[in-house]
Amino acid sequence: MSAIELIFHFALYIVPSIVFFGAVYYVTNKWVGVQREKTKLAFVEKKETKKAPADLKKHFFPLQVEAYQRMVLFLERIAPNNMIMRLNNPGLPAMAFQQKLIDSVRQEYEHNLAQQIFISLEAWERVQSSKDEILKIINMAGSKMPATALANDLSKGVFEITTQLQSQPTDQAIHFLKIELNNLIGD
């Protein structure tokens, strides 16, 4: 074998091996680079996910505080004494005044319905329970009125029922809302 044939056979076996190992090296480097980028991206996404609840809470908290304020305002507005003083029309028939009080409670409630998203389930249940108790008081007083009764008679009937209670339904719910809001602020 001559030197040229020896170099030719050597090149015939070595050059394809060098090309093969070069290709494997290139593909492996690209694959490792892609895996590094995936790891970095996963880390960034994980970091963003951890940050999101804090940002969400930061934006959600003022809405919660506003919801508690609106629920207290709702309860104050539907408290029998406040509502009667605000809506009283002495010459109105008792049945018409009863309907006016009931409509007022329902309108106030519907206006604040979306606030349940921002307060606890227990707080919302207490608000609803308070509203239902007030409607019962109004209806109970209305059921005792003669057909000729006027708004002042219904007002007296409502006041008589509320004075027999140990505490007003709205006061109980407001007290609960205040405690719960203070606990939220303390967190």
C-alpha positions in Angstrom: 0.0 0.0 0.0 1.3 3.3 -0.9 1.2 6.4 1.2 -1.5 7.9 -0.9 -3.7 4.9 -0.5 -3.0 4.8 3.2 -4.0 8.5 3.5 -7.1 7.8 1.4 -8.2 4.9 3.6 -7.4 6.9 6.7 -9.5 9.8 5.4 -12.3 7.4 4.3 -12.7 6.3 8.0 -11.7 9.4 9.9 -13.5 12.2 8.1 -17.0 10.6 8.4 -16.3 10.0 12.1 -15.2 13.6 12.6 -18.4 14.8 10.8 -20.6 12.4 12.8 -19.1 13.5 16.2 -19.3 17.2 15.1 -23.0 16.8 14.3 -23.7 15.0 17.6 -21.8 17.8 19.5 -23.7 20.5 17.6 -27.1 18.9 18.3 -26.3 18.2 21.9 -25.3 21.8 22.5 -28.5 23.1 20.9 -30.6 20.7 23.0 -28.8 21.7 26.2 -29.4 25.4 25.3 -33.1 24.8 24.7 -33.4 23.0 28.1 -31.6 25.9 29.8 -34.1 28.3 28.3 -37.0 26.1 29.3 -35.7 26.0 32.9 -35.3 29.8 32.9 -38.8 30.3 31.6 -40.3 27.9 34.1 -38.5 29.7 36.9 -39.7 33.1 35.7 -43.3 31.8 35.4 -43.1 30.3 38.8 -41.8 33.6 40.2 -44.6 35.5 38.4 -47.2 33.0 39.8 -46.0 33.6 43.3 -46.1 37.3 42.8 -49.7 37.3 41.3 -51.6 36.5 44.6 -49.8 39.3 46.4 -50.7 41.7 43.6 -54.2 40.3 43.5 -54.6 40.8 47.2 -53.2 44.3 47.0 -55.9 45.2 44.4 -58.7 43.1 46.0 -58.3 44.5 49.6 -59.6 48.0 48.9 -62.6 46.4 47.2 -63.2 44.3 50.2 -63.1 47.3 52.5 -65.5 49.2 50.3 -67.9 46.2 50.3 -67.9 46.1 54.1 -68.6 49.8 54.1 -71.5 49.4 51.6 -73.0 46.6 53.6 -72.9 48.7 56.8 -74.5 51.5 54.9 -77.1 49.1 53.5 -77.9 47.9 57.0 -78.2 51.4 58.4 -80.5 52.4 55.5 -82.8 49.5 56.1 -82.9 49.7 59.9 -86.6 50.2 60.7 -86.1 53.5 62.6 -83.9 55.1 59.9 -86.1 53.9 57.1 -89.3 55.0 58.7 -87.9 58.5 59.4 -86.6 58.7 55.8 -89.7 57.5 54.0 -92.5 58.5 56.3 -95.6 60.1 54.8 -98.2 60.5 57.5 -101.2 60.7 55.2 -100.3 57.6 53.2 -102.5 54.5 53.9 -100.7 51.9 56.1 -100.8 49.2 53.3 -99.2 51.6 50.8 -96.6 52.6 53.3 -95.9 49.0 54.1 -95.3 48.3 50.4 -93.1 51.4 50.2 -90.9 50.1 53.0 -90.7 46.6 51.5 -89.8 48.0 48.1 -87.2 50.2 49.7 -85.5 47.2 51.4 -85.6 45.2 48.2 -84.2 48.0 46.1 -81.4 48.7 48.6 -80.6 44.9 48.7 -80.6 44.6 44.9 -78.3 47.6 44.6 -75.8 45.9 46.9 -76.1 42.4 45.7 -72.7 42.2 44.0 -70.9 43.0 47.3 -71.3 39.4 48.3 -68.3 38.7 46.1 -66.0 40.7 48.4 -67.2 39.6 51.9 -67.2 36.2 53.6 -70.0 33.8 53.2 -70.9 34.1 56.9 -71.0 37.9 56.6 -73.3 37.7 53.6 -75.6 35.3 55.3 -75.9 37.6 58.3 -76.7 40.5 56.0 -79.4 38.5 54.3 -80.8 37.3 57.6 -81.0 40.8 58.9 -82.8 41.9 55.8 -85.2 39.0 56.1 -85.9 39.9 59.8 -86.7 43.5 58.9 -89.1 42.4 56.2 -90.8 40.1 58.8 -91.1 43.0 61.2 -92.7 45.2 58.6 -95.1 42.5 57.5 -95.9 41.5 61.1 -96.8 45.2 61.9 -98.7 45.5 58.7 -100.8 42.4 59.4 -102.0 44.0 62.6 -103.3 47.1 60.9 -106.9 47.8 60.2 -107.8 48.7 56.6 -108.3 52.4 57.6 -104.8 52.7 59.3 -102.3 55.3 58.1 -98.6 55.3 57.8 -98.1 56.7 61.3 -100.0 53.7 62.7 -97.8 51.3 60.8 -94.7 53.2 62.0 -95.9 52.8 65.6 -96.5 49.1 65.0 -93.0 48.7 63.6 -91.5 50.6 66.6 -93.4 48.5 69.1 -92.1 45.3 67.6 -88.5 46.5 67.4 -88.6 47.7 71.0 -89.5 44.2 72.1 -86.3 42.8 70.6 -83.2 42.5 72.7 -81.2 44.0 69.8 -81.9 45.1 66.3 -81.2 42.7 63.5 -79.2 45.3 61.7 -77.1 46.1 64.8 -76.1 42.4 65.1 -75.1 42.2 61.5 -73.2 45.5 61.6 -71.3 44.4 64.7 -70.3 41.2 62.9 -69.2 43.1 59.8 -67.0 45.4 62.0 -65.3 42.5 63.8 -64.7 40.7 60.5 -63.2 43.8 58.8 -61.0 44.4 61.8 -59.7 40.9 61.6 -59.0 41.4 57.8 -57.1 44.6 58.5 -55.1 42.8 61.2 -53.9 40.1 58.8 
